[in-house]
């Protein structure tokens, strides 16, 4: 990769972030909405829920089957059925995730080869704009902000019922008994973790492999959000979706962690990273824990502790350092993610320009 290419990548990132800031998430014809619908149809066709798995929570058939953090599903499968479900889930993942990135890579290759052979600046510029637009479709900074603020604003106004309603959009547990502090904590955790999943990871993989790799990560992350649960239905079928997202997110969460430190506490302070990475080792998701622990640490509050999940008390490791998370930390967390994304894009652009000038 040349330094001019690095500058172009940074410029495309800034273009995508600017589109997201100005336009927000597409309200009509969003590709991820159609992808999610297709994934639901595939799961229904190739791994439909059994009556036992589909029973509503609280019924006799479903009691004891709700998944909770740190617990494996109670469903007992034969080894053959267990492996068959994993194989089906893996094949469905491959069919859903891989074709589009491959097609995009081939098209990119053809267009860039033509642009180089014909010395066409117009073709190169159009390819860069299209790739920047594709990156825009994979990031959701404005969407993340909107989802968080629609919880923050009712909480700030004392409207607990409305805040609980919108908190239900970001957590998979019952929100009826959640206190304002519980909702503030859940929102901040979601912002810091999804700041990686829906924003910085897309930028990171775009820098590594262009729009095809950014799209691949976004599709894989979407399937993990849909299938990657340890429920009776998805504990086997969603096994590879969860593993793939873990593998893809491993390196990019380290990048996110470093960016959180740089964006919040210049000059660089390694102690925030070392403490956060150590804390994340005890969290149920090391990738998510790494982002949350770093964000909480640099903003000087703590996450984790005791929470209620499906009627059970769950003890999570404490992440971060400082006071307990509060309502005011929601907009602070949003701002941290936003600064981190713009920092990454700006740094690549400036580095490319400076190195090309010097060399």
N, C-alpha and C positions, 0 to 999 in steps of 0.2 A: 504494500500500500504506500503510495506517495503522500507527501505532506499536503499537496494540493487536494488529493482525495479526502484527507482528514478534514480539511477546511470545508469541502463540499458536504461531507457527512454532518458536520456541525451546523452548517447553514440549513440543510434539510431538516434537522432536528428542530431548529429554531422556527422554521416555517410550519412544521407540524404543531409545535406548542402554541404558536400564534393562532393557527386555525382553530385549535381546541379552545383557546381563550376567547376568541371572537365568536365562534359558531357553537361551541359546546358539543355535546354528543348528538349525532344525527337523530332526529325524532322520527324520521320516516326512512324506511329502506336501510336500516342499519344492518350490515352484514352479520354481525354477531348475534342479532336477534334471529335471523334466519338460520344461522348455524345452530343456535340453541334449540330451535324448533326441530331441525333435522336430527339433532342428537337425541331428543326426546322420542322421536318416532323410531329411530334405530334401536334405542334401548327397549322400547315397548315391543317391537317386533322380535328382537333376538334374545331379550332377557326380560320377559314380562314378569311383574310381581305375582307371587302366589297369593292365594287368599290370606294365608298366614302373615305374609310380609306386608300386604296392603291393608290389613285391619287398622282402623283408626286408633290413634293413641288413646289409652284408657279403657279399651274394650278387653274382654277376657282373652281374645286371641293375641292381642298385642302386648299384654303386660309382660315386662321383663325383656322386651326386645328393643326398646329405645336405646340407641347408641349414646354413650357418654364418653367424654375425654378419658383416655387412658384405659378404656375397657374394650375388649374384643366382643364381637357379636356372639350371642349365646346359641345361635343356630348351629346345629351339628350336621355337616355334610360328609358324604363319603369322599374319599380321596379322588375318585374318578369325577364326581360331580364338581368338586372343588377345582380341579385342574381344567375341566371343560369350561367352567364359567370364566376362569382367568384367561383361557385361550380365546374365547369369544370376545371378551372385553378388549383384549389386546388387538385382535384383528379389526374390531369395530373402530378402535382408536386409530389404527393405521389408515383405514379407509376414509375416516372423517378428517384426519389432521394432515396427512402427508400430500395428497394430490395438489391442493392449491399452492403451497410453497414451492413444489416442484415446477408447476406450470409458471409461476411467477419468476422463478430462477431462469428457466429456459427463455421466457420472453425477454427478461432483462439482458441475458447473454446475447440474444439475437440482435436486439436494438443497439446495445453498446458496440457490438462487432460492426454493425452497419455504420454507426456514427463515426467510429474510428477509421474505417476503410474509406468512407465518403468525406471524411473531415467535416462532418455536419454539426455545427454548434447548436443548431435548432433541435436536432434529434437528441443530442446530449442534454440540452436544457429541458426538453419535454420529459425525458426519462427521469431526470432528477426531480422535477415537479410531481410527476406521477408517483414516484417512490416516496416523496415527502407526504403526499396525500394519503398513501397507503399507511404510512406510519401514523398519521393523524387518526386514522380509523382504529388503530390498535391502542391508543392511549386514552385515558379518561380522567384527566386532572379536574376538569370542570364538573364532570359527573360525580367524582369523589367529593368535591367541595359541596355540591348541591345536596347530596345524601347526608353529609355530616351536618350541614347548616340547618336542614329541615328537622334535625333533632335538637341542635343547639338553640335555635330561636324559640321553640315552645318551652324548653327548659328555662331559658332566660326570662320568659314571660310567666312562668309558673304553671303552664298548661301541661301537667304530668300525663294526662290521658293521651293527648296528641303526641307527645314525645315518645310514649311507650308504643304507640301505633307505628311511628316511623322507625323506632329502634328495631321493631320486628322485621324490617326490611334488611337489616344487616347482621342479625344474629339468628341462630337456628334453635333458640330456646324460648320458653314461654316468657313473655315480657310483663305479665300482669302484676307481678310482685316486685318488679325492678324499682329501686329507688333512684332519685336523680344522680347520686354518685355512681350507682351501677351503670346507668345509661351513659354518663360522661366517660366512664372507663371503657365501656364497650365501643363507644364511638371513636375514641382516641386509638384504641387497639386496631380497629378497622382501618382508620386513616393511615396509620403507620405501616401496617402490613400491606394494605392494598396500594399504598404509595409505591411499593415495589411491584406488586403483581400487575397493576393497571397503568403504571406510568414509567418508572425508572427501568424496569426489566425490558420493556419494549424499546426504550432508547438504547439500552446496553446491547441488546441483540441486533438492533439496527446497525450500531457501530461495528459489530463483529461480522455480520453477514447480510446486511442490507434488509430491504423490506421482506424478502422471503423468510428469513430467520425470525424477524420480529413477528410476522404473521403466524409462523409455526408456534412460537412461544405463546402467543395470545390464544390461539385455538386450543393448545394443550392445557393452558391455565383455565380456560372456560370449561373444558371437559372435567378437569379436576374439581371445579366448583359444583359440577352437576353429578358426577359419578364417584368422586373420591371420598366417599363416606363409609364408615365401618358399620353400616346398617345391614340387616339380614340380606337385603336385595343386592347391595353394591359392594359388600365386603370382598367378594371375589371378582365380580364383573368389573368393578372399578379399581381393581388392584393396580393395573398398569397405568391407569390415568393418574392415580396418586403418585406412583413411583416416578413416572415421566416428569410430572410437575416438580417433584422434589429434586430430581437430577438437573433439570433445566434451571431451576431457581437457585441452585447451590452457589454458583459463582456470582450471579447477579445480585444476590442478597449481600454478599461481601462488598460489592461495589456500592450498593444502596447504603450500607452501614457507614462506609467511608464518606460518602456524600453527605449523609446526615451530620456527621461530625464537622466536615468542612463548611457546610451551610449554616451551622448553628454557633460554632465556637472557634472562629479563627483567632489566633493561629492554631494549627492542627494539634490536638491533644490525644495522644495514643491511649491514655488511661481510659477514655470513654470506650474505645474499641475493645481493649483487653477485658474490661469488666463486662461489657455487653456480650461478647463472644463466650465468656465463661458462664454467664447467667443463662444464655440460650441453650447450653448443653442439657439443662434440666427441664426445658420446656417441651411440650408435646410435639411441637413443630419447630425444629431447629432453625429452619429458614425464616419462618414468621417470627420466632422468638428473637432472632438476631436483629431484625429490623425494629421490632418493638422495643427491645432492651436498649438499643443505641439511641433511638428517638427519645425515649423516656429519659435516658441518662443525660443527653445534651440539653434537654429542656428542663431538667432538674425536678422530675416527679417520678412516682413509682406506679407500676401496673401489676396485675396479678393479684394473688391472694385468694380469698374465699368468694365463690359465686354459686348461684343455684342453676342447675342444668337438669331439665326434665324431672324436677322434684327432688333431685339429689344435690347434696352439698359437695362441691368440687374445690379442692385446694390446688392452686396453681403457684408455681415458683414466682417470687417477687422479681420483677424486671425493672431496671432503671435505678435511679438514685435520687433521694430528696423527699419532698412532701408527697402526700397522696394526690393522685390525679384529681383535678377539679374541672368545673364547667369551663373556665377560661382557657383551659389547655386544649380544647377542641380547635378553635381558630389558630392557636399557636402551632398545633400539629399540622394543620392544613398548610400554613405558611412555610413550615419546614420542608414538606414534600415539594411544594411549588418551587422554593428556592433551590432545592437539590436538583430538580429536573432542569431548570434554566441554567444552573451552574455547569452541569455536565455538557449541555449543548454549547454553551458559550466557551467553555474551556477547550473543547475540541476545535471549534472554529478559530479561536485565537492561537492555539498551539500550531495548527496547520499553517496559518498565515505567517506566524513568526518564524517557524522552522523553514518554510519555503523561502522567506526573505533572506534568512541567514545562510542558507545552503544553496 
